[in-house]
Amino acid sequence: MTFQRARSEEQREIRRRAILDTAAAMLDEMPVAEVSLNELSRRVGLAKSNVLRYFESREAVLLELLDVFLGGWLAELEDELAAGVEAHAAPDVRAGQLAEVLSRSLAERVVLCDLFGAQGGVLEHNVSVEVVKRHKRSSLVRLAVMDELVCRHLPELGDGAQLFCLMSLVSAGALSAYVPPPPSVLAAYADEPALGVLHVELRDALRVSFTSTLLGVLPRA
């Protein structure tokens, strides 16, 4: 696509949305690390200097996408939790069901997990203080939504729910770095099956992590 110079706020918003939509499409094809500003500019039909009028860097684009994807996930998570957690089950049963829903839901959203994995080490670099503050304010709002959803189904967590939510998202990002393994690692597992114990399936790893954390912080009867 090609654009004429934006002369109104509405036109500028159309440009911003086109940049975000194009970056999102690229993330369906490649990991976060391979998304470049040059390729993004080419695909969106704007000079790189023009893209930088709307977003100060590649990282600023991806931080905003992280917020968009997180908001979309939380909107869907509400129904997933309602269907997957029994309202009147014992706390430990509900904890297991909550861990199952969260692990399945996050493992299905590879791009969101990849963005979380890059957040601290990559995306929060090469951005201004104002971009960071805007992103963190939005993150707090998203975290509050997740906190409310978790507490709705497992109120026994009390004040520990927010920290659990935060650590869950951090864990999803960290564990996603191992999935899928590169060809050399898969070849090593094939040559020496004993090494396969180190193979990580994201959903299984998240479920174990979430379940262990939830059962560990639940108050004892």
VENSUL-V725982 format. One record per residue. N is the residue number from 0. PSI is psi in degrees with one decimal (none if undefined). Layout:
BEGIN
N&PSI, N&PSI
END
This chain:
BEGIN
0&155.3, 1&151.9, 2&146.5, 3&166.3, 4&132.6, 5&128.1, 6&-4.7, 7&163.7, 8&-36.9, 9&-42.6, 10&-39.4, 11&-38.4, 12&-35.7, 13&-40.9, 14&-45.6, 15&-45.6, 16&-38.4, 17&-39.9, 18&-46.5, 19&-43.6, 20&-38.3, 21&-42.7, 22&-39.6, 23&-40.8, 24&-37.1, 25&-36.5, 26&-17.3, 27&-17.6, 28&-24.4, 29&157.5, 30&164.8, 31&-41.3, 32&-23.2, 33&-4.3, 34&115.2, 35&153.9, 36&-35.7, 37&-46.7, 38&-37.6, 39&-45.6, 40&-43.5, 41&-44.9, 42&-33.4, 43&-13.8, 44&27.2, 45&149.2, 46&151.2, 47&-38.3, 48&-32.0, 49&-37.3, 50&-38.7, 51&-9.2, 52&-24.4, 53&-33.2, 54&132.8, 55&-13.9, 56&168.3, 57&-41.6, 58&-34.7, 59&-37.7, 60&-47.5, 61&-32.4, 62&-41.2, 63&-37.5, 64&-37.9, 65&-44.3, 66&-41.7, 67&-48.0, 68&-38.2, 69&-42.8, 70&-41.2, 71&-40.5, 72&-45.2, 73&-34.8, 74&-37.0, 75&-30.0, 76&-33.3, 77&-47.4, 78&-35.8, 79&-41.1, 80&-39.4, 81&-35.4, 82&-23.9, 83&-8.7, 84&123.4, 85&122.7, 86&-34.3, 87&12.9, 88&163.9, 89&155.0, 90&-42.1, 91&-32.2, 92&-45.8, 93&-35.6, 94&-44.4, 95&-40.6, 96&-39.4, 97&-44.5, 98&-39.4, 99&-46.5, 100&-46.7, 101&-44.5, 102&-42.7, 103&-45.9, 104&-44.6, 105&-40.0, 106&-26.7, 107&-12.0, 108&74.0, 109&-41.0, 110&-43.5, 111&-44.8, 112&-38.6, 113&-40.4, 114&-41.4, 115&-39.0, 116&-30.3, 117&-8.7, 118&-59.3, 119&-39.7, 120&-19.9, 121&-57.4, 122&-28.7, 123&8.9, 124&158.5, 125&32.4, 126&154.3, 127&166.0, 128&-39.2, 129&-40.8, 130&-42.5, 131&-45.1, 132&-41.6, 133&-42.2, 134&-43.2, 135&-36.6, 136&-44.3, 137&-37.4, 138&-38.5, 139&-38.4, 140&-45.4, 141&-40.7, 142&-38.4, 143&-37.1, 144&-46.0, 145&-41.2, 146&-46.7, 147&-40.3, 148&-45.0, 149&-44.6, 150&-29.0, 151&-35.4, 152&-19.2, 153&68.1, 154&-18.9, 155&-18.4, 156&-29.5, 157&-132.5, 158&-12.7, 159&-7.4, 160&-40.9, 161&-44.2, 162&-38.9, 163&-44.5, 164&-45.7, 165&-46.7, 166&-29.0, 167&-43.8, 168&-39.2, 169&-43.0, 170&-40.0, 171&-40.7, 172&-43.4, 173&-45.9, 174&-29.2, 175&-19.3, 176&-19.8, 177&0.4, 178&127.8, 179&156.0, 180&148.6, 181&161.2, 182&-36.4, 183&-36.2, 184&-42.8, 185&-37.8, 186&-38.2, 187&-41.1, 188&-38.2, 189&-38.0, 190&-36.6, 191&88.7, 192&-26.0, 193&-24.8, 194&-15.1, 195&-17.0, 196&-19.7, 197&-6.5, 198&133.6, 199&123.5, 200&125.7, 201&-47.3, 202&-45.2, 203&-43.4, 204&-41.6, 205&-40.4, 206&-44.4, 207&-44.7, 208&-48.0, 209&-43.3, 210&-46.2, 211&-41.9, 212&-47.5, 213&-46.0, 214&-28.7, 215&-29.2, 216&-9.3, 217&138.9, 218&142.3, 219&144.1, 220&none
END
